[in-house]
Amino acid sequence: MATTRRRESKTMTLTPDPEEPVQDPITPHKRLESGRFRLQVDRQMKESYATSEAAEAAGLAIKKAYPLLHVAVYDGVDGVTKAIEIPAA
C-alpha cells in the first residue's frame, strides 16, 4: 500500500515598506470639473466648460479634425444636448 504525502503550501505575505509613500488607486476615469457645459466625444464626457461658447468652440475644433466622430455639448443644468456639426461652406 502506497502512502501519499501532501505538500505543505507556503504562502508569502508582503507588507508595504513604511518608507514608501502610499499611491492613490489608479482609476480609468478622470474626474470632470463642475462646469455647466460638458463636451462629449462619441458619447463620452471629455471636458467641462463654464460657457456654451467655449464648449462649442472646442467641439468644433475636434469635429473639423475628425469629422466622423459624434461631438456634442451637454448642458448639465437644463439637461439638453446639442450636436456639433461642421458648418456648410
C-alpha positions in Angstrom: 0.0 0.0 0.0 1.5 3.3 -1.0 1.2 6.3 1.2 0.7 9.7 -0.4 2.3 12.7 1.0 0.7 16.0 0.9 2.8 19.0 0.2 2.6 21.8 2.6 1.9 25.1 0.7 4.0 28.0 1.6 2.5 31.5 1.3 4.4 34.7 1.5 2.8 37.8 2.9 4.2 41.0 1.5 4.0 44.0 3.8 4.3 47.6 2.4 7.6 49.3 3.0 6.9 52.0 5.7 9.3 54.4 3.9 7.5 54.1 0.6 4.7 56.7 0.0 1.2 55.3 -0.5 -0.1 55.8 -4.0 -3.6 56.7 -4.9 -5.5 53.9 -6.7 -5.4 54.2 -10.4 -8.8 54.9 -11.9 -9.7 54.8 -15.5 -11.8 57.9 -15.4 -10.7 61.4 -14.9 -13.0 63.5 -12.7 -14.7 66.3 -14.6 -14.7 69.8 -13.1 -18.0 71.2 -12.1 -18.6 73.3 -15.2 -22.1 73.6 -16.6 -21.3 72.6 -20.2 -19.7 69.3 -20.9 -18.0 68.3 -24.1 -19.0 64.8 -25.3 -17.0 62.9 -27.9 -18.6 59.6 -29.1 -20.9 59.9 -26.0 -18.0 60.1 -23.6 -17.6 63.1 -21.4 -14.2 64.8 -22.1 -14.0 68.3 -20.7 -16.1 70.7 -18.7 -16.6 74.4 -19.6 -18.2 77.4 -17.9 -19.7 78.8 -21.1 -21.5 77.3 -24.0 -19.4 79.2 -26.5 -16.1 77.8 -25.1 -17.5 74.2 -25.2 -18.8 74.7 -28.8 -15.5 76.1 -30.0 -13.6 73.2 -28.6 -16.1 70.8 -30.0 -16.0 72.4 -33.4 -12.2 72.1 -33.5 -12.4 68.4 -32.7 -15.2 67.9 -35.3 -13.1 69.7 -38.0 -10.1 67.5 -37.3 -12.1 64.2 -37.0 -15.4 64.6 -38.9 -16.6 61.0 -38.3 -16.8 61.5 -34.6 -20.0 62.3 -32.8 -19.3 65.6 -30.9 -21.9 67.3 -28.7 -22.2 69.7 -25.8 -24.3 68.7 -22.9 -25.9 71.4 -20.6 -25.9 69.9 -17.1 -28.4 72.4 -15.7 -31.1 72.2 -18.4 -30.3 68.6 -19.4 -30.1 69.5 -23.1 -27.6 68.0 -25.6 -26.6 70.0 -28.7 -24.8 68.2 -31.5 -21.8 69.9 -33.1 -21.9 70.0 -36.9 -19.3 71.4 -39.4 -20.8 74.5 -41.0 -21.6 74.2 -44.7 -19.3 76.3 -46.8 
